[in-house]
């Protein structure tokens, strides 16, 4: 196997077993799935050029891509089912496209899929990540495009579950994956596709934001309890708000309390979700601490999107997955009936009352822009000197204490915007306020980068300048493919001077990195003290 799509890839790429826990057979099957999706994309793109499209194909592309995102599906049998479905839909897309001119790429041809998983694994090993047939820099940008598409596929899936879809997203997905089979495209053609992927991710995050706010209202600043309440308990980890709503409905009146974990924390800010009295708090921090924290949770636990790790035996029997998340030997819930999860929670010990600290969430763009006059006045009056967006994915790799130190050392006249699970490094800190404006503003999940961008655009309009001219700096942490999609969005929007860490992606070649530095002044983090001095000119 070879996989380097996440920040923690070992030695430039995992080649024995994934640091995430992905086994070689799963890696090979995921490679075969991506290869198959490119074949579908070739025909689906041709069909669209002829004015034909198919909803089943469009939706499957999103599901297939999301299933290969880091920490989603670790079950070889389930990935094999997706590959089989991809081969079927390749035939459907080919029939939809009809006769086409020109050479047919190998991925789009009628190659046969072996019946056994072992033989499928061998076939997948022939179509791995490394592609020696093209220039290294072109291959690097192709990988960036693939990971960006995987990232926005996750957001498109959440929106789809809420009934919101976009033909623009589907059309670009086919076009961009088909383009990876076209060796006539030069480096800049691929770079332009990468920037277009950033544009599509922006549109996807906007779609998801509207789906969330239409369903649950705009997030409001809300205190979230980190302690526990007496009663039986279910812990929800992931990102999907519709899932949480359905679980809250089914547990109402049962005596089972619901706790959020990780990227579910921002759910507490939505009026349509926080109205449920048994949504009682948040338990634990970011995904990488689940082994320790889940052992201490005396109830049922369920994942509704990525971030699962190999479960410990001490809690495996009360762990469930849903949606595209799968782990061999872990009970999977199909559909929307959570009675088995609720039953397991009622069998467990549950919590005693142990109130704890409260933290704030719910500072989406609607909430922040609701006090924009105060923010603008504070900037003009010198009370706020600088804004920092310190956010992104968390992880276990050394070097991430940088983000804690950066927030700790940020001057008292600066404001910290944060989002995604990287905030668990510092979101329990009391940073005080500036004229009633909290210095630490939790904007939400990783997809709520859309909200952060709206705040930046509104401030730029208020001060009649470009976003790059604002006293705003972005200091980002990355782990998986959704972070790649967000970075591409920032590049598409022309945002410069971004600092990224704790390490740079292994799939970016020196020449591609130089392009990013020369055109966008992207740079790796150094130390919190040095970066603050450089940013603030101190």
LINPE-V978544 format. One record per helix or strand of 3 or more residues. SS is the DSSP state (helix for helix, strand for strand). FROM is the first residue (numbers start at 1). LEN is the number of residues. If there is no record, write none. Layout:
BEGIN
ss->SS from->FROM len->LEN
ss->SS from->FROM len->LEN
END
This chain:
BEGIN
ss->helix from->10 len->3
ss->helix from->24 len->26
ss->helix from->55 len->13
ss->helix from->76 len->22
ss->helix from->106 len->3
ss->helix from->117 len->9
ss->helix from->136 len->26
ss->helix from->167 len->13
ss->helix from->187 len->30
ss->strand from->222 len->4
ss->strand from->231 len->7
ss->helix from->241 len->11
ss->strand from->256 len->6
ss->helix from->262 len->8
ss->helix from->271 len->4
ss->strand from->279 len->4
ss->helix from->287 len->9
ss->strand from->300 len->4
ss->helix from->313 len->4
ss->strand from->319 len->4
ss->strand from->331 len->3
ss->helix from->339 len->9
ss->strand from->358 len->4
ss->helix from->365 len->5
ss->helix from->372 len->9
ss->strand from->386 len->7
ss->helix from->401 len->9
ss->strand from->414 len->6
ss->helix from->421 len->5
ss->strand from->440 len->5
ss->helix from->446 len->17
ss->helix from->467 len->3
ss->strand from->472 len->6
ss->helix from->481 len->12
ss->strand from->499 len->3
ss->helix from->510 len->11
ss->helix from->528 len->9
END
